[in-house]
């Protein structure tokens, strides 16, 4: 009688445990993927910021050179 109740309960618990372990594994994989994506996005932001700043500095330098060139042309 006791075994008749324990065996189905044991089987049910074993199945639930397997399902929970599967869910935990999937969530762990998702978390790892998101950590990697976050790191890659941070690296990309750094790279793009550097490119933007270099382009901006080049534009400023060009504009200053044009202003200086124009001033020198006026002063002869």
C-alpha positions in Angstrom: 0.0 0.0 0.0 2.8 2.4 0.9 4.8 1.5 -2.2 1.7 1.9 -4.3 1.6 5.6 -3.3 5.4 6.2 -3.2 6.3 4.9 -6.7 3.9 7.2 -8.6 5.0 10.1 -6.4 8.7 9.3 -7.0 8.1 9.1 -10.8 6.3 12.4 -10.8 9.0 14.1 -8.7 11.7 12.7 -11.1 9.9 14.1 -14.1 9.4 17.5 -12.5 13.1 17.6 -11.5 14.2 16.8 -15.0 11.9 19.6 -16.3 13.2 22.1 -13.8 16.8 21.2 -14.6 16.1 21.7 -18.3 14.5 25.1 -17.6 17.5 26.1 -15.4 19.9 25.0 -18.1 18.0 27.0 -20.8 17.9 30.1 -18.6 21.6 29.8 -17.9 22.4 29.6 -21.6 20.2 32.7 -22.2 21.9 34.6 -19.5 25.4 33.7 -20.9 24.2 34.8 -24.4 22.9 38.1 -23.0 26.1 38.7 -21.1 28.1 38.2 -24.3 25.7 40.5 -26.3 26.0 43.2 -23.6 29.8 43.0 -23.7 29.8 43.1 -27.5 27.5 46.1 -27.5 29.7 47.9 -25.0 32.8 47.2 -27.2 30.9 48.5 -30.2 29.8 51.7 -28.4 33.4 52.3 -27.5 34.6 51.8 -31.1 31.9 53.9 -32.6 32.5 56.7 -30.1 36.2 56.7 -31.0 35.4 56.8 -34.7 32.9 59.7 -34.2 35.4 61.7 -32.1 38.1 61.2 -34.7 35.8 62.3 -37.5 34.6 65.3 -35.5 38.2 66.3 -34.7 39.1 66.0 -38.4 36.2 68.2 -39.3 37.2 70.8 -36.7 40.8 70.7 -37.9 39.8 71.2 -41.5 37.6 74.1 -40.6 40.3 75.8 -38.6 42.8 75.3 -41.5 40.3 76.9 -43.8 39.8 79.9 -41.5 43.6 80.3 -41.0 44.1 80.0 -44.8 41.4 82.7 -45.4 42.9 85.0 -42.8 46.4 84.6 -44.2 45.1 85.3 -47.7 43.4 88.5 -46.4 46.5 89.7 -44.6 48.6 89.0 -47.6 
